[in-house]
Amino acid sequence: MNLPRLKNGFTLIEVLITLAILGILAAIAIPAYNGYITTAKMSEAHNNLAALRLAEEENFLETNSYFTGTDTADLQSKSNGLWTASNGANGLVNFDYVVTLSSGWTATARGDRVGTSTFGEVVTISR
């Protein structure tokens, strides 16, 4: 006696088609996600530089001079509490900040953490 065959599960072709579709979606989504992460980290640099600009001007009004520094920690100590680099969304400071004097001052944010999407990125403001 022939028993009716039950149709349970998926065929190999169905599984392979599903995996191909998932692979195509991942190939599109991962680069887009990395672009969003870089954009968010760059906005961190812009926000910190804007705060640094305000701190520089406030310091100039109080002391008639600008403060300079060769790295983020140096700037935070020389700003007399006027400026602190805020952390990014990942809880880390993703940039190193430097202020140099020229005819006024120049502040630079440089992506300094190797392996991050902002490594080597530079944002500069000046007065």
C-alpha positions in Angstrom: 0.0 0.0 0.0 1.3 3.4 -1.0 1.2 6.0 1.8 0.8 9.6 0.7 4.0 11.6 0.9 4.0 14.5 3.3 5.5 17.8 2.1 7.5 19.0 5.1 10.4 21.5 5.0 12.0 23.4 2.2 13.8 22.2 -0.9 17.4 23.0 -1.4 16.6 25.4 -4.2 14.3 27.4 -2.0 16.9 27.7 0.7 19.6 28.8 -1.8 17.3 31.4 -3.3 16.6 32.8 0.2 20.3 32.9 1.0 21.0 34.7 -2.3 18.4 37.3 -1.5 19.8 37.8 2.0 23.3 38.2 0.6 22.1 40.9 -1.8 20.4 42.8 0.9 23.4 42.6 3.2 25.7 43.8 0.3 23.5 46.9 0.0 22.8 47.5 3.7 26.3 47.1 5.3 28.0 49.9 3.3 25.1 52.2 3.8 25.2 51.6 7.6 29.0 52.3 7.6 28.3 55.6 5.9 25.8 56.5 8.5 28.3 55.7 11.3 30.9 57.9 9.6 28.4 60.8 9.3 27.5 60.5 12.9 31.1 60.6 14.0 31.9 63.5 11.8 29.0 65.4 13.4 30.7 64.7 16.8 33.8 66.5 15.5 31.8 69.4 14.3 30.0 69.7 17.6 33.2 69.5 19.6 34.9 72.1 17.4 31.9 74.5 17.7 32.1 74.1 21.5 35.9 74.7 21.3 35.3 77.8 19.3 33.1 79.2 22.0 35.6 78.3 24.7 38.4 80.0 22.8 36.4 83.2 22.4 35.3 83.1 26.0 38.9 82.6 27.1 40.0 85.5 24.9 37.4 87.8 26.5 38.6 86.8 30.0 42.4 86.7 29.5 43.0 88.5 26.2 44.7 85.4 24.8 43.8 82.1 23.2 44.7 78.7 24.7 46.6 76.1 22.6 47.2 72.4 22.9 48.8 69.5 21.2 46.2 66.9 22.0 42.7 66.6 23.5 43.9 66.2 27.1 46.2 69.1 26.9 43.4 71.4 25.5 41.0 70.3 28.3 43.6 71.2 31.0 44.6 74.5 29.4 41.0 75.7 28.8 40.5 76.1 32.5 37.3 74.1 32.5 35.8 76.0 29.5 35.9 73.0 27.1 35.7 69.3 27.4 35.5 66.9 24.4 32.2 65.1 24.5 32.0 61.4 23.7 30.5 60.1 20.6 27.6 57.7 20.4 29.9 54.8 21.0 31.0 56.3 24.3 34.5 57.2 23.1 36.2 60.4 21.8 36.8 59.5 18.2 39.0 62.5 17.3 42.1 64.1 18.7 41.8 67.9 18.9 44.7 70.3 18.4 44.7 74.1 18.6 47.6 76.2 17.0 48.1 79.9 16.9 48.5 81.7 13.6 46.8 85.0 12.9 44.2 84.0 15.4 43.9 80.3 16.0 43.2 77.1 14.1 41.5 74.1 15.7 41.8 70.7 14.0 39.9 67.5 14.7 41.7 64.4 13.4 40.3 60.9 13.5 43.0 59.1 15.5 41.6 55.7 16.4 43.0 53.1 13.9 40.3 50.7 12.7 37.5 53.2 13.0 35.5 54.8 10.1 36.9 58.2 11.0 40.7 57.3 11.0 42.5 60.0 9.0 39.4 62.3 8.7 40.3 65.9 9.4 37.9 68.8 10.2 39.4 72.3 10.7 38.0 75.6 11.9 40.0 78.8 12.3 39.7 82.4 13.2 
